[in-house]
Amino acid sequence: MDNKNRPYAAACFLRMVFLALLGALASGCATTYQVDPKLVADFEPEMQPADDETLIYLIRQDNFQGGARAVWVALDEEVVGKVGSGEYTVFKTKADVHTVNLVQQRVGFGYQPVDDRAGKTVFLYFAIPEGMSEVDADLGKSMVMQTRRAADYTDSAPNQGHDNGLLNPGRLGLETMVEADSSLEPDADSAVLTVFRDKDLIGQIPFGIWHESGWLGDLHGQQYTQTRLEPGTHRFLALGESYAALEAELEAGKEYFIQLHVGMGWNEADLDLNPIDGANERKRLQSVKAEYSAVRPNTELTAQRVLQVRFERAGHYIERALSEMESGKLEATVLRPENGL
């Protein structure tokens, strides 16, 4: 490691240790909730959803009473609330395809889909380190009765984690990818692109790969996915703390490789799309295919409205990033014709 990189690496390591200790301490000093029939009977909803609305309660686990920082609560593009330890907030929205997430230090996390729940009341629960999940009504009512109502949110602010949720749909807890049952091979009319991700410190968190025409898939650590493309120029994107971009010139009859590298950023994962020279990395690429899991998009799910709507919304961010590539504001790595096998 270069000496100039040592302070950055040390800072990243210390931050990781701190977060790990925080999670361990929080799980050891936190309230555990169970269904309490008396509390359920005493629960009185603050409001009722209309037939075309969804009412959402978001409850945050009580840990380190008064000591944990509050987090912003966001619905799609906008912040709608703020909750501290042992608090809950409640809000209504028109029933549609929605994502609720939390934001802290400009980073989105805890993404939870709330899709097409007309006339329903939904209870979401956030805990460290488990994350966000939906709980059944009786447990949610019991949680609300044991926590405090957060102050009403009267400001207006954009959801700074909205783009990350859309461009990384695997974070919704949906099975966006399934095991690939066959391998693609290039032919006289097409090239094959293989994108892989090595083992890394946050391999359990998926990151999406985008072609200029749309989503290609999500990858966890030690996975790879393939797609067939026409020869010519193609542009690819991924989003972590910032955008990673790559431009490729592909020839028919060849297979090309890109590494999705996931490293540590200052607030979130730092991504790179690294072009791989097939001839010089042949042995490494053989190991990837032999040892990593091959996955493909779950076409049954991706054809459904819950993802199609999100892909359409993500298009706004993709178009903006592509424009920045064209202007030179977003620097791209290059995959050349001769890099294929």
C-alpha positions in Angstrom: 0.0 0.0 0.0 1.3 3.5 -0.9 2.1 5.7 2.1 -0.3 8.4 0.9 -3.2 5.9 1.1 -2.5 4.7 4.6 -4.4 7.5 6.5 -7.4 6.9 4.3 -7.3 3.2 4.9 -6.9 3.6 8.6 -9.8 6.0 8.7 -12.0 3.5 6.9 -10.9 0.7 9.2 -11.6 2.7 12.3 -15.1 3.6 11.0 -15.9 0.0 10.3 -14.8 -1.0 13.8 -16.9 1.8 15.3 -20.0 0.7 13.3 -19.5 -2.9 14.3 -19.2 -2.0 17.9 -22.2 0.2 17.7 -24.3 -2.6 16.3 -23.1 -5.0 18.9 -23.8 -2.6 21.8 -27.2 -1.6 20.4 -28.3 -5.2 20.0 -27.3 -5.8 23.6 -29.0 -2.8 25.1 -32.2 -2.6 23.1 -35.9 -3.1 23.8 -37.4 -6.4 22.4 -41.0 -6.1 21.4 -43.7 -8.8 21.5 -47.4 -8.8 20.8 -49.3 -7.5 23.9 -53.1 -8.2 23.7 -53.9 -5.4 26.1 -51.8 -2.9 24.1 -53.4 -4.0 20.9 -56.9 -3.5 22.4 -55.9 -0.1 23.7 -54.4 1.1 20.4 -56.3 3.9 18.6 -55.1 4.9 15.1 -54.4 8.5 14.6 -56.2 8.5 11.3 -57.7 6.1 8.8 -56.6 5.6 5.2 -59.1 6.3 2.5 -59.9 3.6 -0.1 -57.1 4.9 -2.4 -54.6 5.7 0.4 -52.0 3.8 2.5 -51.3 4.7 6.1 -47.7 4.0 7.2 -46.3 3.8 10.7 -42.6 3.7 11.1 -41.3 2.6 14.5 -37.6 2.8 15.5 -36.3 0.5 18.2 -35.6 1.9 21.6 -31.8 1.7 22.2 -29.4 4.0 23.9 -32.3 6.1 25.1 -31.6 9.7 24.1 -28.2 8.9 22.9 -28.7 7.8 19.3 -28.9 10.3 16.4 -32.2 10.8 14.8 -32.6 9.6 11.2 -34.7 11.1 8.4 -37.6 9.1 7.1 -38.2 9.3 3.3 -41.0 8.3 1.0 -39.8 8.1 -2.6 -38.3 11.5 -3.5 -39.2 13.4 -0.3 -38.3 13.4 3.4 -41.6 13.0 5.4 -40.4 12.6 9.0 -37.6 12.2 11.5 -37.3 9.6 14.3 -35.0 9.1 17.2 -34.5 6.1 19.4 -37.7 4.7 20.7 -39.9 7.0 18.5 -42.4 6.4 15.7 -43.9 8.6 13.0 -47.0 8.1 10.9 -48.0 9.4 7.4 -50.4 8.8 4.6 -49.9 8.6 0.9 -51.8 7.7 -2.2 -51.6 3.9 -2.8 -49.0 3.2 -5.6 -45.5 1.8 -6.0 -43.6 3.3 -3.0 -40.3 2.9 -1.3 -39.7 4.0 2.3 -36.1 4.5 3.4 -34.0 6.2 6.1 -31.3 8.8 5.6 -28.4 9.8 7.7 -25.3 11.8 6.7 -26.7 12.0 3.1 -26.7 8.2 2.9 -29.9 6.2 2.3 -30.5 2.8 3.9 -33.2 0.5 5.2 -35.1 0.4 1.8 -38.6 -1.1 2.1 -41.2 -1.5 -0.6 -44.8 -0.5 0.2 -46.5 -1.3 -3.1 -50.2 -0.9 -4.0 -51.6 -1.2 -0.5 -54.9 0.7 -1.1 -57.0 1.2 2.1 -54.4 -0.6 4.2 -52.3 0.4 7.3 -48.7 -0.8 7.2 -46.3 -1.1 10.1 -42.6 -0.8 9.4 -39.9 -1.4 12.1 -36.3 -0.3 12.1 -33.6 -1.8 14.4 -29.8 -2.0 14.5 -28.3 -4.1 13.0 -31.3 -5.9 11.5 -32.5 -3.0 9.4 -36.0 -2.3 8.2 -38.8 -4.8 7.9 -42.6 -4.9 7.8 -44.3 -6.4 10.9 -47.8 -7.7 11.3 -50.5 -5.4 12.6 -50.7 -6.6 16.2 -47.0 -6.4 16.7 -46.9 -3.0 15.1 -49.7 -1.7 17.4 -47.8 -3.1 20.4 -44.7 -1.3 19.3 -46.5 2.0 18.8 -48.0 1.8 22.3 -44.5 1.3 23.8 -42.7 4.1 21.9 -43.1 7.9 21.7 -44.7 9.9 18.9 -42.0 11.8 17.0 -42.5 15.5 16.4 -44.4 16.4 13.3 -42.2 17.1 10.3 -43.0 20.5 8.8 -40.0 21.2 6.6 -39.4 20.1 3.0 -36.3 18.3 1.9 -35.3 15.9 -0.9 -34.6 12.2 -0.2 -30.8 12.1 -0.8 -30.9 8.3 -0.9 -33.7 8.0 -3.5 -31.3 7.4 -6.5 -29.4 4.7 -4.6 -32.6 2.8 -3.9 -33.8 3.0 -7.5 -30.4 2.0 -9.1 -29.8 -0.8 -6.6 -33.2 -2.6 -6.6 -31.8 -5.7 -4.9 -31.8 -3.7 -1.6 -35.6 -3.8 -1.5 -35.4 -7.4 -0.3 -36.9 -8.7 -3.5 -35.5 -11.7 -5.4 -34.3 -9.7 -8.4 -31.7 -12.3 -9.4 -31.9 -16.1 -9.6 -29.4 -18.8 -10.4 -28.4 -19.0 -14.1 -28.9 -22.4 -15.5 -26.8 -21.9 -18.6 -23.8 -19.9 -19.9 -23.9 -17.5 -22.8 -21.5 -17.8 -25.6 -20.7 -15.1 -28.2 -21.6 -15.7 -31.9 -21.0 -14.2 -35.3 -23.6 -11.5 -34.6 -23.1 -10.7 -31.0 -20.7 -10.2 -28.1 -21.2 -11.5 -24.5 -20.5 -9.3 -21.5 -19.7 -10.9 -18.2 -19.8 -8.6 -15.1 -18.4 -10.1 -11.9 -17.9 -9.0 -8.3 -15.2 -10.4 -6.1 -15.5 -11.1 -2.4 -15.5 -7.9 -0.3 -16.3 -6.6 3.1 -20.0 -5.9 2.3 -20.6 -8.7 -0.1 -24.1 -9.2 1.4 -25.2 -5.8 0.1 -26.2 -6.0 -3.6 -25.2 -3.3 -6.2 -26.9 -2.8 -9.5 -25.3 -2.8 -13.0 -26.9 -0.6 -15.6 -26.6 -0.4 -19.4 -27.6 2.8 -21.1 -30.7 1.0 -22.2 -31.7 -0.3 -18.8 -30.9 -2.5 -15.7 -28.7 -5.6 -16.2 -28.8 -7.1 -12.7 -27.7 -6.9 -9.1 -24.5 -8.5 -7.8 -23.5 -9.7 -4.3 -20.0 -10.7 -3.6 -18.6 -13.7 -5.6 -21.3 -13.5 -8.2 -21.3 -12.9 -12.0 -23.9 -12.2 -14.6 -23.9 -12.3 -18.4 -25.7 -10.4 -21.1 -25.7 -10.6 -24.9 -25.0 -7.3 -26.8 -24.8 -6.1 -30.3 -21.3 -5.1 -31.5 -20.6 -1.4 -31.2 -20.3 1.2 -28.4 -22.0 0.7 -25.1 -22.1 2.6 -21.8 -22.4 1.2 -18.3 -23.1 2.7 -14.9 -23.2 1.7 -11.2 -24.0 3.8 -8.2 -22.5 3.8 -4.7 -21.2 6.9 -3.0 -20.9 8.3 -6.5 -21.3 7.0 -10.1 -18.9 4.6 -11.7 -18.9 4.7 -15.5 -17.5 2.6 -18.3 -17.6 2.9 -22.1 -17.0 -0.3 -24.1 -16.4 -0.9 -27.8 -17.5 -4.5 -28.4 -16.8 -6.8 -31.4 -19.0 -9.8 -32.4 -17.7 -13.2 -31.6 -15.9 -12.1 -28.3 -16.6 -12.3 -24.6 -15.8 -9.2 -22.5 -15.3 -8.8 -18.8 -16.0 -6.0 -16.3 -15.2 -6.2 -12.6 -17.6 -4.4 -10.3 -15.2 -3.4 -7.5 -16.7 -2.4 -4.2 -14.5 -0.5 -1.8 -14.8 1.9 1.2 -15.9 5.4 0.6 -16.2 8.2 3.2 -19.9 7.7 3.8 -20.9 4.8 1.6 -19.4 2.1 -0.7 -17.1 3.5 -3.4 -17.7 1.6 -6.7 -15.5 1.1 -9.8 -16.2 -0.5 -13.1 -12.9 -2.0 -14.1 -12.3 -3.2 -17.6 -10.5 -6.5 -17.7 -8.0 -7.5 -20.4 -9.1 -11.0 -21.2 -5.8 -12.2 -22.7 -3.7 -11.1 -19.7 -6.3 -12.2 -17.1 -7.3 -15.5 -18.6 -6.5 -17.6 -15.6 -8.3 -15.2 -13.2 -11.4 -15.2 -15.4 -11.4 -19.0 -15.5 -11.4 -19.0 -11.7 -14.3 -16.5 -11.6 -16.5 -18.8 -13.7 -15.4 -21.9 -11.9 -15.8 -20.6 -8.3 -18.4 -17.7 -8.4 -22.1 -18.1 -8.6 -23.7 -17.4 -12.0 -26.9 -15.4 -11.6 -29.4 -13.8 -14.0 -32.3 -11.4 -13.7 -35.5 -12.9 -12.3 -37.6 -12.2 -15.4 -40.8 -13.2 -13.7 -40.3 -10.5 -11.1 -38.7 -7.9 -13.4 -41.7 -8.0 -15.7 -44.0 -7.0 -12.9 -45.3 -3.5 -12.1 -43.4 -3.2 -8.8 -40.0 -3.2 -10.7 -41.1 -1.8 -14.0 -42.3 1.4 -12.3 -39.0 1.7 -10.4 -36.9 1.1 -13.6 -38.8 3.9 -15.3 -38.2 6.2 -12.3 -34.5 5.3 -12.4 -34.3 6.4 -16.0 -34.1 10.0 -14.9 -30.9 9.4 -13.0 -29.4 7.2 -15.7 -30.1 9.9 -18.4 -28.4 12.5 -16.2 -25.4 10.4 -15.6 -25.0 9.6 -19.3 -25.1 13.3 -20.1 -22.3 13.8 -17.6 -20.3 11.1 -19.3 -20.8 12.9 -22.7 -19.7 16.2 -21.3 -16.7 14.7 -19.5 -18.0 15.7 -16.1 -18.3 12.0 -15.2 -15.0 10.2 -16.1 -15.4 6.7 -17.6 -13.0 3.8 -17.8 -12.6 2.2 -21.2 -13.1 -1.4 -22.4 -11.4 -1.8 -25.8 -12.2 -4.2 -28.7 -8.9 -6.1 -28.2 -9.8 -6.8 -24.5 -12.2 -9.5 -25.5 -11.6 -13.2 -25.7 
